[in-house]
Amino acid sequence: MDEPTNNLDMASAAQLAQALDSYQGALVVVSHDVPFLRTLGITRWLRMDRVTGLTETDPL
């Protein structure tokens, strides 16, 4: 998903997070919304940078 919380109000974003949290499969989520990502229980964080490319990182 690419920026899944864009254009959502807070209640809708919370409902989406709850639905995705109950999903048992893998998710690939691209987002700047760190609180949203934390509610999903993301276990691997990757950062894309023009200089260093793709690197694994700790959450903000």
N, C-alpha and C positions, 0 to 999 in steps of 0.2 A: 504494500500500500504506500502510496506517495502522499504525504501530508494529509492523513485521514481526518484530522480535526479542523482543517481549514473550513471556514464558513459555517462552523457548528457553534451553537450557543453552549454554555457550560453544561446544562442538563443533557443535551444531546451527546456531547463529548463523553460525559460520565456513563451514559447508557451504552455508547459504543465500546468504551473501555471494559465495561462489565461483560458485554457479549463476547468480546475478543478474549478476555481473561478466561472464560469458560471453554473456549475452543481448545481441543486436545491436539491439534496439529501444529506444524511449524508456521511461523509468521515472519515475513520480511517487511519491516516497517521503516520508512524514511520520514523522519519528522524532527522539527526543532522544538517540539512540545515535550520537554523532559518530564514534567509531572505526569503527563499522559503515558509516556513510555514506562515510567516507574510503576504505574498501576498495572501494567501488563506483565510485570515480572520478567522483563527482558533479561536474558542471561549472557548475551554476548553483544558487545557494543563495538561497532566499527566506525571509523572516521575516514572520510574521503577528503584529501587535501591535494591541491594542485602540485605542491612541491614533493610531499612524501608519498603521495598515492594513497592506497587503502591500507590502514593500520588498525589493529585492535587497540582499544582504549578502555579506560575506566569511565563510568558515567560521570557526568558533571556534578 
